[in-house]
Amino acid sequence: MNLTPVTLLTDVKTFFAMTRAVVKGQYKMPWKTFFWVLLCAVYFLSPIDMLPDIVPLLGFADDSAFIIFVLLLVHQDLIAFRQAQQTPKETIIEAEIVDEKDPKKHD
């Protein structure tokens, strides 16, 4: 995989779209993806880091590195989500044929 800023930005946007779809019950996130994302969120929000956030630049570098690592791990799941969103969904339309010449049939 070619890791570029565009790829990372696309994956981050897709991740948030996938999270919204999961919350709404429109998409089933794989357990592996859920585990890594949850671990990443806990690490990012935790006050205990390998490098504390109060250390200038380096404090956020370990958080950023871990986020990028997790995005790389779940990249294939994000691609699968994008493909699922592009697949046209089946639409069922119900209709009733009404013969306007015979008003007795409407009852």
C-alpha positions in Angstrom: 0.0 0.0 0.0 1.2 3.5 -0.9 1.0 5.5 2.3 0.3 9.1 1.3 -1.4 12.0 3.1 -4.3 11.7 0.7 -4.7 8.0 1.6 -4.6 8.8 5.3 -7.1 11.6 5.0 -9.4 9.4 2.9 -9.2 6.6 5.5 -9.9 8.9 8.3 -13.0 10.3 6.5 -14.1 6.7 5.7 -13.6 5.7 9.3 -15.9 8.4 10.6 -18.5 7.5 7.9 -18.2 3.8 8.8 -18.6 4.6 12.5 -21.8 6.6 11.8 -23.1 3.7 9.7 -22.4 1.2 12.5 -24.1 3.4 15.1 -27.2 3.7 12.8 -27.2 -0.1 12.3 -26.5 0.2 8.6 -23.1 -1.5 8.6 -21.5 -4.3 10.6 -18.0 -3.5 11.6 -15.6 -6.5 11.8 -14.6 -7.4 15.3 -10.9 -7.0 14.5 -11.5 -3.5 13.3 -13.6 -2.7 16.4 -10.9 -4.0 18.7 -8.1 -1.9 17.1 -10.2 1.2 16.9 -11.2 0.9 20.5 -7.6 0.3 21.6 -6.5 3.3 19.6 -9.2 5.5 21.2 -8.3 4.4 24.7 -4.6 5.0 24.1 -5.3 8.4 22.5 -7.6 9.6 25.3 -5.6 8.0 28.1 -3.4 10.3 30.2 -0.8 7.5 30.4 1.2 7.4 27.3 4.7 6.2 26.3 5.5 9.9 25.8 3.4 12.3 27.8 1.5 14.9 25.8 3.1 17.7 27.7 6.4 17.0 26.0 6.5 19.4 23.0 5.9 17.7 19.7 7.1 14.2 20.9 4.0 13.9 23.1 1.7 13.9 20.2 4.1 12.0 17.9 3.5 8.7 19.6 -0.3 9.2 19.5 -0.1 10.1 15.8 2.1 7.1 15.1 -0.3 4.8 16.8 -3.3 6.2 14.9 -1.4 5.7 11.6 -0.6 2.2 12.6 -4.2 1.4 13.4 -5.3 3.0 10.1 -2.9 0.7 8.3 -4.2 -2.3 10.1 -7.9 -1.5 9.2 -7.2 -0.2 5.7 -8.7 -3.2 4.0 -11.9 -3.0 6.1 -12.2 0.7 5.2 -11.9 -0.2 1.5 -14.6 -2.9 1.9 -16.8 -0.3 3.6 -16.3 2.2 0.7 -17.2 -0.6 -1.8 -20.3 -1.5 0.2 -21.4 2.1 0.1 -20.9 2.3 -3.7 -22.9 -0.9 -4.4 -26.4 0.0 -5.4 -29.0 -1.1 -2.9 -32.1 -3.0 -4.0 -35.2 -0.9 -4.1 -38.6 -2.3 -4.0 -41.5 -0.1 -5.1 -45.1 -1.1 -4.5 -47.7 0.1 -6.9 -51.4 -0.5 -7.4 -53.0 -0.3 -10.8 -56.2 1.6 -10.6 -58.8 1.5 -13.4 -60.3 5.0 -13.4 -63.1 4.0 -15.8 -64.8 1.9 -13.2 -65.3 3.7 -9.8 -66.7 0.6 -8.1 -63.3 -1.1 -8.2 -61.8 1.5 -5.9 -63.8 0.4 -2.9 
